[in-house]
Amino acid sequence: GESRTEVGAWPLLDAPGGRDPIVAGALGYRYLLSDMAPLASPRLRAAADEFEEVASLQVYTADAAIKCGDLLRAQRLLERVGDDFPSRDAVIRVAGL
């Protein structure tokens, strides 16, 4: 698992003015895996908007949106993903979309 020091260092990557979408996506994903969807969602959303062609990023962003209660945003994100992406269907079933 991760140490408290490691988790505590995540915000250092999120410094003001450092809006690199790759860093935002990576940090958002780490927050999502740590059940911190409210912190994950805006970071993943920034990355997902920058990299619309990355299906897994759209699915992770939809997952965070669902966990934050934003089913409409999740549905729009999942519409970006092709029907053949395996995780897409699982997220749709869990959300009841």
C-alpha positions in Angstrom: 0.0 0.0 0.0 0.9 3.6 0.0 2.5 5.4 2.9 0.9 8.5 4.4 3.9 10.5 3.2 3.2 9.4 -0.4 -0.5 10.3 -0.2 0.4 13.6 1.5 2.7 14.5 -1.4 0.0 14.2 -4.0 -1.1 17.8 -3.6 2.4 19.0 -4.4 1.7 17.8 -8.0 -1.4 19.9 -8.0 0.4 23.2 -7.6 -1.4 26.3 -9.0 -0.4 27.1 -12.5 0.7 23.5 -13.1 -2.3 22.5 -15.1 -0.6 19.8 -17.2 -3.4 17.5 -18.3 -1.2 14.4 -18.0 -0.4 15.2 -14.4 -4.0 16.1 -13.7 -5.1 12.7 -15.1 -2.6 10.8 -13.2 -3.4 12.6 -9.9 -7.1 12.2 -10.6 -6.7 8.5 -11.1 -4.8 8.1 -7.9 -7.5 10.0 -6.0 -10.1 7.8 -7.7 -8.3 4.6 -6.6 -8.2 6.0 -3.1 -11.9 6.6 -3.0 -11.6 10.4 -3.2 -13.9 10.9 -6.1 -14.6 14.6 -5.3 -10.9 15.3 -5.7 -10.5 13.0 -8.6 -13.4 14.3 -10.7 -12.2 17.7 -11.8 -8.7 16.5 -12.4 -9.9 13.6 -14.5 -12.3 15.8 -16.3 -9.6 18.2 -17.3 -7.5 15.4 -18.7 -10.5 13.7 -20.4 -11.4 16.9 -22.2 -7.8 17.3 -23.4 -7.5 13.6 -24.5 -11.0 12.7 -25.8 -9.6 9.8 -27.8 -8.3 8.0 -24.7 -11.2 5.6 -23.9 -9.9 4.5 -20.5 -9.6 8.1 -19.3 -13.2 8.7 -20.3 -14.4 5.7 -18.4 -12.4 6.6 -15.2 -13.8 10.2 -15.5 -17.3 8.8 -15.8 -16.7 6.5 -12.8 -15.6 9.6 -10.7 -18.7 11.5 -12.0 -21.0 8.7 -10.9 -19.4 8.6 -7.5 -20.0 12.3 -7.2 -23.7 11.9 -8.2 -23.3 13.5 -11.7 -25.0 10.8 -13.9 -25.6 13.2 -16.8 -21.9 14.0 -17.1 -21.1 10.3 -16.8 -23.5 9.4 -19.6 -21.9 12.1 -21.9 -18.4 10.8 -21.1 -19.4 7.2 -21.9 -20.9 8.3 -25.2 -17.4 9.3 -26.2 -16.2 5.7 -25.8 -16.7 3.1 -28.4 -19.1 0.2 -27.7 -16.2 -2.3 -27.8 -14.4 -0.9 -24.7 -15.0 -3.6 -22.0 -15.1 -1.4 -18.9 -17.7 0.9 -20.5 -20.5 -1.6 -20.1 -19.5 -2.4 -16.5 -19.7 1.3 -15.6 -23.0 1.7 -17.3 -24.5 -1.3 -15.4 -23.2 0.0 -12.0 -24.7 3.5 -12.7 -27.9 2.2 -14.1 -27.5 4.4 -17.2 
